[in-house]
Amino acid sequence: MYKFVSFFGDRSPLFEELNEKARAYARTKGIDFVWVPQKPYDVEDVIAQLNDTDAAMIDVEPYDENIFGRMNDRCKLLVRFGVGFDKVNLPDATAHGLAIARTTGANKTGVAEMALMQMLAAGRQVMLNRKTVASGVWEKNIGTELIGKKVGILGFGNIGITLARLLQGFDCELVAYDTCPNEAAASALGVRFTDLEEIITTCDAISIHLPYNAETHHLFDAAVFDRMKSSAILVCTARGNIIDEDALYSALKEGRIAGAGLDVYAQEPLGADSPLIGLDNIVLTPHVASQTHESLWNTYKKGVDIVADFFAGSALERGDLLNPEYAGNPRQ
Ligand SMILES: NC(=O)c1ccc[n+]([C@@H]2O[C@H](COP(=O)([O-])OP(=O)(O)OC[C@H]3O[C@@H](n4cnc5c(N)ncnc54)[C@H](O)[C@@H]3O)[C@@H](O)[C@H]2O)c1
């Protein structure tokens, strides 16, 4: 039986239950699923666990030479619980012959719903309206509707496509930007591909679903905010550093854009002293877009399926295996 250690989650009743379910599901696939939560994260324990397992499910902490260089040859596969892999050094893993996978698509509905919720909440000034209710002022802050507006989707992958599906009832003009455009999905959902510039300068709402890397670092900076419509709303559930937070703060404070929604930040957790917290025109959530009962379970299930397929020698789903070139290196 292959051993599969999961580092994800904390010792709350929800995760106790999910891990018990994952353990039972894994058993049906001939996998011994063992939960060793890392909250707080203990790198020495992580290395010890990795040296006593065949595969492991990892969270958002950095995985690079500092860990791979201290691993023995037993562990063959690390599965990212989720999609973003910006904290995993793929060349380092490849050099050690260690395969890195991710659970593509398993949390797409949770994240897409969060993006839509933030878009709607920012448009209807939910934060400001809540404040006026709580303060007893009972002031009515007028909102804008999403119906019929032009929405730009940056990154038309699993989550971007799911957001376009959710927006079908809103009669929006949907445009998307993606370096690897999925024409079939776009045409089925009435989405037109365009360039970044059209999205920045003409959209009423923009939702970011790109990976974070050198190319997308601070893609939204002061110069971009200056070119956006002053009525526009920007939502980011992807990764914090895609947006320059200082520039976003100024744009929101000075009314150069109307509102925003963020689930991810340059530094997580976001410091309690972040100026963003003092703004009424931004919806802030603590990196929980994928944290729904449904998406969490899909992710556990997919993680187990990936491990089962990997050790059975079956090909993983497209996009799941991040470094196919790992094969042939020392560990194999
Ligand atoms: N907040 C959360 O809890 C949460 C959960 C899941 C994923 N995410 C983030 O959302 C991102 C998107 O997730 P997904 O499942 O849709 O991923 P995905 O891989 O299915 O889609 C990403 C899309 O972006 C495109 N792309 C990549 N680089 C690009 C570039 N430089 N310019 C334009 N297009 C580019 C790809 O072609 C792909 O279509 C992830 O990278 C991750 O960082 C956040």
The ligand as an ORCA input file, in Angstrom:
! r2SCAN-3c Opt
* xyz 0 1
  N      -7.999     32.255     -3.779
  C      -7.943     30.943     -3.846
  O      -8.293     30.255     -2.903
  C      -7.463     30.289     -5.126
  C      -7.855     28.951     -5.360
  C      -7.490     28.371     -6.573
  C      -6.688     29.053     -7.492
  N      -6.297     30.317     -7.193
  C      -5.477     31.066     -8.162
  O      -6.234     31.203     -9.366
  C      -5.366     31.021    -10.480
  C      -6.179     30.463    -11.640
  O      -6.641     29.157    -11.304
  P      -7.244     28.184    -12.435
  O      -7.668     26.938    -11.739
  O      -8.206     28.875    -13.284
  O      -5.894     27.883    -13.267
  P      -5.773     27.385    -14.765
  O      -4.372     26.903    -14.917
  O      -6.890     26.460    -15.088
  O      -5.999     28.739    -15.641
  C      -5.046     29.771    -15.719
  C      -5.163     30.375    -17.116
  O      -4.270     31.500    -17.200
  C      -3.641     31.466    -18.476
  N      -2.364     32.182    -18.364
  C      -1.237     31.765    -17.740
  N      -0.295     32.734    -17.779
  C      -0.843     33.779    -18.436
  C      -0.388     35.079    -18.769
  N       0.842     35.498    -18.420
  N      -1.220     35.904    -19.433
  C      -2.457     35.495    -19.797
  N      -2.956     34.274    -19.505
  C      -2.175     33.431    -18.817
  C      -3.478     30.006    -18.812
  O      -3.358     29.799    -20.217
  C      -4.772     29.410    -18.241
  O      -5.787     29.362    -19.214
  C      -4.276     30.068     -9.970
  O      -3.048     30.291    -10.649
  C      -4.175     30.357     -8.499
  O      -3.090     31.222     -8.242
  C      -6.667     30.946     -6.041
*
